[in-house]
Amino acid sequence: MSDGATRSSPADAVPPTVLVLGAVASVQMGASLAKSLFDEVGPGGTVLLRVLLAAVVLVAIWRPRIRGIERRDWVLVVAFGLSLAAMNFAFYSALERIPLGVAVTLEFVGPLGVAVVGSRRALDVLWVVMAAAGILLLADPFTGSGTDAGGAALALLAGAFWAAYIVLSARAGQAFSGGSGLTLAMVVASVVVLPFGIAQGGSDLLGAEVLLVGAGVAMLSSAIPYSLELEALRRLPAHVFGVLMSLEPGMAAVVGFVILGEVLGVREVAAIGLVVAASAGAARSAGAGRPPVVD
């Protein structure tokens, strides 16, 4: 073997599109598993388990250095951590009230907004209109028989924090080497959600079964998809990656049905289809996908 030979890994044999779809499926299976913890520790306790365990894993992997970080970078880390904490807490609180597919669809307005903001292309107006139509279908304000209003508002709030996460993630990637920025932000998020998690979960957070399921949520929602997305991004154009990630609401609906038994009506399915199409179109026309997300 020559010195210039490239070392291969098992992931190299897997098509990058399969890696992305695997990441999407993993995130949604993690969300469905998280929902099973709500009766015992509530959304707050579930978020605490997820971000705290993910932070422990990330610290062990990246071992970020604290000394020498400038004040402006600490401000960035804190803002990044706050967006992580708020995004996850709002999403899990929404998930307690509405189906997984609906929650992810409404939350996806955040990445869609980032994709089209600042654009002056007439075509991007179409994506916004399509997404708005999907949200109106879910809310159904004309008959009053739509999605739970509180759950929908929380999912949209999670989407707003997701948009902030995307912007801050890109800045942290420039300011810090490797995954150090994400790791420090995850530690900040753990501190932020700690009182809410303890208030809702209490001593149940220390139960062996709860900890085991929480570890599964952290792996499925963070470690596994993050790794798969990074590997896929090495071999996929960013806009193709973005289009594939836009399938997330549809995947959430499938996982919600198969694992949680959440049956959606024709109106909900049509709404999800509109948002998926809008997100895919916006990602493709923008020529960029969203960064890997620990949500």
C-alpha positions in Angstrom: 0.0 0.0 0.0 1.4 3.4 -0.9 1.9 6.2 1.5 -0.7 8.3 -0.3 -3.4 5.7 0.1 -6.6 6.9 1.8 -7.8 5.1 4.8 -11.4 4.0 4.6 -14.0 3.7 7.3 -17.1 1.6 7.5 -19.2 4.7 6.8 -17.5 5.2 3.5 -19.4 2.2 2.1 -22.7 3.8 3.0 -24.2 6.3 0.5 -24.3 9.8 2.1 -28.0 10.1 1.4 -28.6 7.0 3.5 -26.5 8.6 6.3 -28.6 11.7 6.3 -31.8 9.8 6.3 -30.4 7.7 9.1 -29.7 10.8 11.1 -33.2 12.2 10.5 -34.7 8.9 11.6 -32.5 8.8 14.7 -33.5 12.3 15.8 -37.2 11.4 15.6 -36.8 8.1 17.3 -35.0 10.0 20.1 -38.0 12.4 20.3 -40.4 9.5 20.5 -38.4 7.9 23.3 -38.2 11.2 25.1 -42.0 11.4 25.1 -42.1 8.1 27.0 -40.4 9.9 30.0 -42.9 12.7 30.3 -45.2 10.9 32.8 -42.3 10.3 35.1 -40.0 13.3 34.9 -42.0 15.8 32.7 -40.6 17.7 29.7 -38.2 19.6 32.0 -36.7 16.5 33.5 -36.4 14.9 30.0 -34.6 17.9 28.6 -32.2 18.0 31.6 -31.3 14.3 31.1 -30.7 14.8 27.4 -28.6 17.9 27.5 -26.7 16.9 30.7 -25.8 13.5 29.4 -24.9 14.9 25.9 -22.7 17.5 27.7 -20.8 14.8 29.6 -20.2 12.9 26.4 -19.1 16.0 24.5 -16.7 17.1 27.3 -15.1 13.7 27.3 -14.6 13.8 23.5 -13.5 17.4 23.0 -12.1 18.4 26.4 -12.5 22.2 25.7 -10.0 24.6 27.2 -11.5 27.4 29.3 -8.4 29.5 29.8 -7.7 32.1 27.1 -11.3 32.5 25.9 -12.1 36.1 25.2 -15.1 37.9 26.8 -16.9 38.2 23.5 -16.6 34.5 22.9 -18.0 33.8 26.3 -21.0 35.9 25.4 -21.4 33.9 22.3 -21.2 30.6 24.2 -23.8 31.8 26.8 -26.1 32.9 24.0 -25.6 29.6 22.2 -26.3 27.7 25.4 -29.4 29.7 26.1 -30.8 29.0 22.6 -30.1 25.3 23.0 -31.9 25.1 26.4 -34.9 27.2 25.2 -35.2 25.3 21.9 -35.3 21.9 23.6 -37.5 22.9 26.5 -40.0 24.6 24.3 -40.1 21.6 21.9 -40.5 19.0 24.5 -43.2 21.1 26.2 -45.0 21.2 22.9 -44.5 17.5 22.4 -46.4 16.9 25.6 -49.5 18.5 24.0 -49.4 17.8 20.3 -48.3 14.9 18.0 -44.6 14.5 17.1 -45.2 15.1 13.4 -47.2 18.3 14.0 -44.6 19.6 16.5 -41.7 19.1 14.2 -43.6 20.6 11.3 -44.3 23.8 13.2 -40.8 23.9 14.6 -39.3 23.7 11.1 -40.5 27.2 10.4 -37.3 28.3 12.2 -34.8 26.7 9.7 -37.1 27.8 6.8 -36.9 31.4 8.0 -33.1 31.3 8.1 -33.0 29.9 4.6 -35.1 32.7 3.1 -34.2 35.7 5.3 -32.5 38.4 3.3 -33.3 36.8 0.0 -34.7 38.9 -2.8 -35.7 36.0 -5.1 -39.3 36.0 -6.1 -39.3 32.2 -5.9 -38.6 32.3 -2.1 -41.9 34.1 -1.6 -43.6 30.9 -2.8 -41.8 28.8 -0.1 -43.0 31.2 2.6 -46.6 31.1 1.3 -46.5 27.3 1.2 -45.2 27.1 4.7 -47.8 29.6 5.9 -50.5 27.6 4.2 -49.3 24.5 6.1 -49.3 26.3 9.4 -52.8 27.6 8.8 -54.0 24.1 8.0 -52.6 22.8 11.3 -54.1 25.7 13.3 -57.4 25.7 11.4 -58.6 29.0 12.9 -61.7 29.0 10.8 -63.4 25.9 12.4 -61.6 25.9 15.7 -60.8 22.2 15.4 -57.1 22.5 14.7 -54.0 21.8 16.7 -53.9 22.6 20.4 -53.1 26.3 20.5 -50.7 26.2 23.4 -48.8 23.2 21.9 -48.6 25.0 18.5 -47.3 28.2 20.1 -44.6 26.3 22.0 -43.5 24.5 18.8 -43.3 27.8 16.9 -41.3 29.2 19.8 -39.0 26.3 19.6 -38.6 27.1 15.9 -37.6 30.6 16.7 -34.9 29.4 19.0 -33.9 26.8 16.4 -33.3 29.7 14.0 -31.2 31.4 16.7 -29.3 28.2 17.2 -28.4 27.9 13.5 -27.0 31.4 13.4 -25.1 31.0 16.7 -23.8 27.6 15.7 -22.2 29.0 12.6 -20.5 31.8 14.6 -19.3 29.3 17.3 -17.9 27.1 14.6 -15.8 30.1 13.4 -14.7 31.2 16.9 -13.9 27.8 18.4 -12.0 24.8 17.1 -13.7 21.4 16.5 -16.7 20.9 18.7 -15.4 23.0 21.6 -18.0 25.8 21.1 -20.9 23.3 21.0 -19.5 21.5 24.1 -19.3 24.6 26.2 -22.8 25.7 25.0 -24.2 22.3 26.0 -22.7 22.8 29.5 -24.3 26.2 29.7 -27.7 24.7 28.6 -27.4 22.0 31.3 -27.0 24.7 34.0 -29.9 26.7 32.6 -32.4 23.7 32.5 -31.2 22.3 35.8 -33.7 24.0 38.1 -36.6 23.3 35.7 -35.6 19.7 35.4 -35.3 19.1 39.1 -38.6 20.9 39.7 -40.4 18.6 37.3 -38.4 15.4 37.7 -37.3 15.4 41.3 -35.9 12.2 42.7 -37.3 10.2 39.8 -34.4 11.6 37.7 -32.1 9.2 39.6 -34.1 6.1 38.8 -32.0 3.5 36.9 -34.7 3.0 34.2 -35.1 6.7 33.7 -31.4 7.3 33.4 -31.1 4.4 30.9 -33.9 5.8 28.7 -32.4 9.3 29.1 -29.1 8.0 27.8 -30.9 6.5 24.9 -32.5 9.9 24.1 -29.1 11.6 24.3 -27.5 9.1 21.9 -30.4 9.0 19.4 -31.0 12.7 19.4 -27.5 14.0 19.6 -24.5 11.7 19.4 -25.6 9.4 16.5 -27.2 11.9 14.2 -24.4 14.5 14.8 -21.9 11.9 13.7 -23.9 10.7 10.7 -24.5 14.3 9.5 -20.8 15.2 9.8 -19.8 12.2 7.7 -22.5 12.9 5.1 -21.4 16.5 4.8 -18.0 15.4 3.7 -19.5 13.9 0.6 -22.7 15.8 -0.1 -23.2 19.4 -1.5 -24.7 21.6 1.2 -27.9 22.2 -0.7 -28.6 18.5 -1.2 -28.0 18.0 2.5 -30.5 20.7 3.3 -33.1 19.2 1.0 -32.7 15.8 2.6 -32.9 17.3 6.1 -36.2 19.0 5.0 -37.8 15.5 5.2 -37.7 15.7 8.9 -41.3 16.6 9.5 -42.4 13.7 7.3 -40.1 11.3 9.1 -41.5 12.6 12.4 -45.0 11.8 11.3 -44.0 8.3 10.3 -42.2 7.7 13.6 -45.0 9.2 15.6 -47.4 6.8 13.9 -45.3 3.6 14.1 -43.9 4.1 17.6 -46.3 6.3 19.4 -49.5 5.4 17.6 -50.2 9.0 16.7 -52.7 9.0 13.8 -52.8 12.1 11.7 -55.8 13.2 9.6 -55.7 14.3 6.0 -55.5 18.0 7.0 -52.4 17.4 9.1 -50.7 15.2 6.4 -51.4 17.9 3.8 -49.9 20.6 6.1 -46.8 18.5 6.7 -46.4 18.0 2.9 -46.6 21.7 2.3 -44.0 22.5 4.9 -41.6 19.8 3.7 -41.9 21.0 0.1 -41.4 24.6 1.2 -38.3 23.7 3.3 -36.8 21.6 0.5 -37.4 24.3 -2.0 -35.9 27.0 0.2 -32.8 24.9 1.0 -32.2 24.0 -2.6 -32.6 27.6 -3.9 -30.5 29.0 -1.1 -27.7 26.5 -1.9 -27.2 25.7 1.8 -28.4 23.3 4.4 -28.6 23.7 8.1 -25.8 22.7 10.4 -26.0 19.5 12.4 -28.4 20.1 15.2 -28.4 18.9 18.8 -32.1 19.7 19.5 
